[in-house]
Amino acid sequence: MSIAANEQTSSSSTKFWITVTLVIIAVQMATQYMMGRIWICECGYVKLFEPGVNTAGNSQHLFDWYTPSHIIHGFLFYLLGWAVLRGKPLAAKLSLAAFIEAAWEILENSPIVIDRYRTATMAVGYTGDSILNSGMDMVSMIAGFLFAARAPVWLTVTIAIVFEVLTAFVIRDNLTLNVVMLVWPVEAVKVWQGGL
């Protein structure tokens, strides 16, 4: 096969997988709309960053203290794609990452998980994400994924650790604690988290 034919095949493959990723994102948003999620914060406006954790604006605006967790999702999903889709184009690995993130965003905003957050974690007032916030969670994951695809492993790991330590210090929560508290709640951690 000629170099030109190889490049054309590679370009077609990349376009296909980017289209798949965009369809996944559209399905995520449409599903959340059909689930009754609101497009933007009930407050009627959009903020760049919501600094409050246990506030009505959390998970409603563009970014919040959980954005670093979604960036780390991107790091982890890049690692997964690298491990299970060796030899496949980066865009195919991104589609896998988008599929997992979309599935989580839909599950996270289901009544069963919202109730789990309210009973098992510090998020007693959690009502779910706005569609805008959920979409920005996907954008954050994609940014993390693309960063991990280009950056040295040591830098990606360092940033993930800094994000985890920073958010644990500032809001007493992070990706690790979030997973632990959803799967196997620890009362001592819940008490510590509630001390904000």
C-alpha positions in Angstrom: 0.0 0.0 0.0 1.4 3.4 -0.9 2.1 6.1 1.7 -0.7 8.3 0.3 -3.2 5.4 0.6 -2.0 4.8 4.2 -2.4 8.4 5.1 -5.9 8.5 3.6 -6.9 5.3 5.5 -5.5 6.8 8.7 -7.4 10.1 8.1 -10.6 8.2 7.4 -10.2 6.1 10.5 -9.5 9.2 12.7 -12.6 11.0 11.3 -14.7 7.9 11.9 -13.6 7.6 15.6 -14.0 11.3 16.2 -17.6 11.0 14.8 -18.2 8.1 17.2 -17.0 10.2 20.1 -19.2 13.1 19.2 -22.2 10.7 18.9 -21.4 9.3 22.3 -21.4 12.8 23.8 -24.7 13.7 22.1 -26.3 10.4 23.4 -25.0 11.3 26.9 -26.6 14.7 26.8 -29.9 13.5 25.2 -30.2 10.7 27.7 -29.7 13.1 30.6 -32.3 15.4 29.1 -34.8 12.5 28.9 -34.0 11.6 32.5 -35.2 15.1 33.4 -31.8 16.7 34.1 -31.8 20.5 33.8 -29.6 22.2 31.1 -28.1 24.8 33.5 -28.3 25.7 37.1 -31.8 26.4 38.4 -30.3 29.8 39.5 -30.6 30.8 35.8 -27.0 31.8 35.1 -23.7 30.1 34.4 -20.5 30.5 36.4 -17.1 29.6 35.2 -16.3 28.0 38.6 -18.4 27.0 41.6 -16.2 27.1 44.7 -18.8 25.7 47.1 -19.0 22.0 47.7 -22.2 21.5 49.6 -24.0 24.3 47.8 -26.9 24.4 45.4 -24.4 25.5 42.7 -22.1 22.5 43.0 -22.2 20.3 39.9 -24.3 22.9 38.1 -21.8 25.2 36.4 -18.8 24.9 34.1 -16.2 23.7 36.5 -16.1 22.9 40.2 -13.8 21.1 42.7 -14.7 17.8 41.1 -13.2 18.8 37.7 -9.7 17.4 38.7 -11.4 14.0 39.2 -12.6 14.0 35.7 -9.2 15.0 34.4 -7.8 12.0 36.3 -10.5 9.9 34.6 -8.9 10.9 31.3 -5.5 9.8 32.6 -6.8 6.5 33.7 -8.9 5.9 30.5 -5.9 6.7 28.4 -4.0 4.0 30.3 -6.9 1.6 29.8 -7.0 2.3 26.0 -3.2 1.9 25.8 -3.5 -1.5 27.5 -6.5 -3.0 25.7 -6.4 -1.2 22.3 -2.8 -1.6 21.4 -2.2 -0.8 17.7 -5.5 1.1 17.4 -5.5 4.8 16.6 -5.6 7.4 19.4 -9.1 8.4 18.3 -10.4 4.8 18.8 -9.0 4.9 22.4 -10.6 8.3 22.9 -14.0 6.8 21.8 -13.6 4.1 24.4 -12.8 6.7 27.1 -15.8 8.8 26.0 -18.1 5.7 26.2 -17.0 4.9 29.8 -17.2 8.6 30.9 -20.7 8.9 29.3 -21.9 5.7 30.9 -20.7 7.0 34.3 -22.2 10.5 33.8 -25.6 8.8 33.0 -25.3 6.4 36.0 -24.1 9.2 38.3 -27.2 11.2 37.6 -29.6 8.3 38.1 -31.9 8.3 41.2 -30.1 5.3 42.7 -26.6 6.8 42.6 -27.9 10.3 43.7 -29.5 8.6 46.7 -26.3 6.7 47.3 -24.3 9.9 47.4 -26.8 11.4 49.8 -26.7 8.5 52.2 -23.1 7.2 52.0 -21.0 10.3 51.3 -20.7 13.9 52.5 -22.9 15.0 49.5 -26.1 15.1 51.6 -27.7 17.8 49.4 -26.5 16.4 46.0 -29.2 16.6 43.4 -27.2 15.5 40.3 -25.4 17.4 37.6 -26.8 19.9 35.2 -26.4 18.8 31.6 -23.9 21.6 31.1 -21.8 20.5 34.0 -21.9 16.9 32.9 -20.9 17.9 29.4 -17.9 19.9 30.9 -17.0 16.8 32.9 -16.7 15.0 29.6 -14.6 17.9 28.2 -12.3 17.7 31.3 -11.9 13.9 30.8 -11.0 14.4 27.2 -8.5 17.1 28.2 -6.9 14.7 30.7 -6.9 11.9 28.1 -5.2 14.0 25.5 -2.7 15.3 28.0 -1.8 11.8 29.1 -1.4 10.8 25.5 1.3 13.4 25.0 2.9 14.0 28.4 5.6 11.9 30.0 4.2 9.3 32.4 6.0 10.8 35.4 4.3 14.2 34.8 0.8 12.7 34.4 1.2 10.7 37.6 2.6 13.7 39.5 -0.4 15.9 38.3 -2.8 13.2 39.4 -1.2 13.0 42.9 -1.2 16.8 43.2 -4.9 16.9 42.2 -5.8 14.2 44.7 -3.9 15.9 47.6 -5.1 19.4 46.7 -8.8 18.4 46.6 -8.5 16.3 49.7 -7.0 19.3 51.5 -9.4 21.9 50.1 -12.7 20.0 50.1 -12.0 16.8 52.0 -12.9 14.8 48.9 -11.2 13.5 45.8 -11.5 10.7 43.2 -10.1 8.1 45.5 -12.4 9.0 48.5 -15.4 9.4 46.2 -14.9 5.8 44.9 -14.3 4.4 48.4 -17.3 6.1 49.9 -19.6 5.0 47.1 -18.4 1.4 47.2 -17.6 0.8 50.8 -18.5 3.8 53.0 -16.3 4.4 56.0 -18.1 6.2 58.8 -14.8 7.8 60.1 -14.2 9.3 56.6 -17.7 10.6 56.4 -17.4 12.3 59.8 -14.0 13.8 58.7 -15.5 15.0 55.4 -18.5 16.6 57.2 -16.1 18.7 59.2 -15.9 21.4 56.5 
